[in-house]
Amino acid sequence: MSAHTYSQTLHDVDAYAASLADLVVSSPTSYHAVATAGARLDAVGFSQVDEKRTWNEVPTRGYVLRDGAIIAWMLPDSPGQHTGLRILGAHTDSPALKLKPTAAATSHGFQLINAEVYGGPLLNSFLDRELGLAGRLVTRDGEVHLVRTGPVARVAQVAPHLDRGVNDSLHLNPQANLLPLWTLLDDAAGAPTSVSGPAPAHLATRHDDAASRGERGAVEEYLCELAGIDPADLAFHDVLTFPTEAPARFGRHGEFLASSRLDNLSSVSAGLVALEALAAGDGTSWDAASARDAIVFVANDHEEVGSESRSGAGGPFLEQVLGRLAGAMGFEGDASQALLARSVCVSADAGHSVHPEYAQLHDPVVQPLLNRGPLTKINARQRYATDAVGVTVWERACRAAGVPSQSFVSNNAVACGTTIGPITAARLGVTTVDIGQPLLSMHSLREMCGVEDGPWMAQAIRAYWVGDQA
């Protein structure tokens, strides 16, 4: 694509919404998200670096993958005593159902998929929605194979005729009520039958495959078939469900976008679009020859389950990569610590718009809306890392980009969520500000956002990265 095309995605609402929708469709899991991000960065001149090898020569534009996380960078040609790191942090994972080992289970003539809840979803949003399976299969030789299906499963809700109180009080037991069903058993496998008289012979073995026979390894066998590997070679898997319904624009003026995984692919999208525009040379002032600061984009995994993993913000991934980048720029020992002290992190994670039907759950004064600009997220208990210094950096970027911004604070009587921001600030000691695109229905499998906020956030991120480079 041309520099003009990347700039158009950055500035045009329709082009940006289409780009975000494409990212969601191509990224049913964190593993797919970083593969997609890497391919997009390849297209604008970035080089992938292997973290398992010594970084003797670090590319000016590079990236590294670790499981479902990615870190990308753009380094100045002549770093000096005023150089800092301008970090943008996001995360790639979203709530889902994650498959357990040997994931098939049988019940009353059906084969179901045995799964557990990943993250903190709105459980009712799993109901009556066609689900696919996606993730990574690892073979015994250590090779990783990405896999995804089409719509193959569904968590079917009980009818009100059978539970007259279901509309008064819906309670979902994650073990009993949230296992997706994906096929029927053959009669020969013990399925109940309602056929009167002698059953036709073909009904006993309609399909005669592992799932229809009720075999415990049926799910893994199917995924291996799709990935083109022998099931005997499969060591283990990290596979999750995802909703297969495509993102869609809606609203009187098409002003909304409904989609899965907006928390937090909305932030990954904004970072990628801004980085692509800079790398493609869209007329901005960042260029390696004259730049003062280094640009760093990190998208961690496992934020929805606490970030404590080797690819999560609570792990060492970012710290390790920044140490290697500092060394590549000539900063060692005390100089590398001074580099961090001159650095800033913008933690980008989806936030809450005021909900018109639940306004009492929001702060009575600070009530951000969709399509009014990205949020600055503030919390006195440091559930967000934002402070006055960080706000100043972000607001300067918004003004430079010419985009509106809003604040978000919680109702004092309502618990506040958190992000990778406080974790990153605590690990690195860098000034950090939490921002994000406002959503409704957060942690539903069908969230919604305003289509204007994404481009605005990407434009502000680009301005933050360009910064005071002169």
Disulfide bonds with the S-S distance in Angstrom:
none
